[in-house]
């Protein structure tokens, strides 16, 4: 890749530069090279995009559902044709391995559009009893209207698609703001949406910073509803300015995998490594902590170290490489900070623990295993977002539950045990939106509901399948008095 490609934004079915002419450079974290530029959108661009979406919403919401179904199917067909090209750019902008992560992410995105086209057929209304024999009451689902979606860099395509498929099929008009580190996958998807024949104004993309474009979308008077996936701190900022707009918030996690005394240790170690090292740990449902029973700790650690030593760090376009670089310097600095704090407070490095040397950039991180991690260390209490397995030892199931629930997040957890009774005991007590039983924290399927537990910082609403369609629509209730009808 030598030439820097110049991409544009998509507003009212036109490819445009920012009205200020400013741009953002997109760098390949694996090489440090600038690979592309995108417009640095501003409030004028936000206004144009949101006004286009507002103008189109009355017609789009009245369009036959079959037209929206066919639109999603055509988008999926177009994405299918561009699968390899999009996956390549995803690896270049994000750093995840091409064949084992980027290509599957594009495939999952295609499936999401196809699922949306199918799921909308099963969004039923309700007939509700009426006390008045002359009346019938019923409810139907209606689109929210104009929908602003704001998305992160760790899954540059599938997270945007988790909003766009359900959003469009439900009849919302949309403005999407992708993360500035990884806007290109979304722009390439938008080319597919254009080729699929999306009518004017229905789908718009504005690239730019979170505090200008993101906040501009959240507070725009024409924005009816907001979908946000990202950090809990950003989600809280958004909630504080969004007023009464409908919101779906998907935020961070710090899920432990709990390994009980009766667990299959080999399986537990395999899943912990998968959950902690996928996408170099930059996954909301990553295995951010392991709570391990003292009686099987040594065996578990031995297995984890064996698997970790087989990780091949390097160029994510190389098919033999299993882990690429971290996406950006602030994330790498966060990992440095969390490890440093843990070591200062008494944790031990069993392997890794620092940035890897001998690579084109400073963003490659050694897969790391830490022992003697306890609550109160930042690595235990906060989301780290790097390839780290922090291990905490426990003696009793109740102690494990207390430690698991002691943090502010409640997105994903996992329990490894051979006892159904024990699995049930844990499942009733763990404060989490998603729970793996002998399955990694880092497991999801496109159609399953995924999201946080109330009372935690992980958000609310559900991404995945028909559950997102419900979250992107509202219930309209009708009362009909037949006596007064002709
Ligand atoms: P981030 O919060 O920094 O950014 C997310 C998006 O919000 C970006 O597009 C950013 O530009 C925008 N933004 C930033 N400030 C804003 C503001 N003031 N107003 C409006 N928008 C603003 O998050 P990130 O670093 O891109 O992503 C990593 C985080 O996302 C992690 O915490 C991870 O756990 C979380 N995440 C959650 C899920 C989930 O499904 N729960 C999935 C993936 C990632």
Boltz pocket constraint, residues with backbone or C-beta under 6 A from the ligand:
constraints:
  - pocket:
      binder: B
      contacts: [[A, 150], [A, 151], [A, 152], [A, 153], [A, 154], [A, 155], [A, 159], [A, 177], [A, 178], [A, 179], [A, 180], [A, 208], [A, 209], [A, 210], [A, 211], [A, 213], [A, 214], [A, 215], [A, 218], [A, 229], [A, 230], [A, 231], [A, 232], [A, 234], [A, 235], [A, 237], [A, 238], [A, 250], [A, 251], [A, 252], [A, 253], [A, 283], [A, 284], [A, 285], [A, 383], [A, 411], [A, 450], [A, 451], [A, 458], [A, 459], [A, 463]]
      max_distance: 6.0
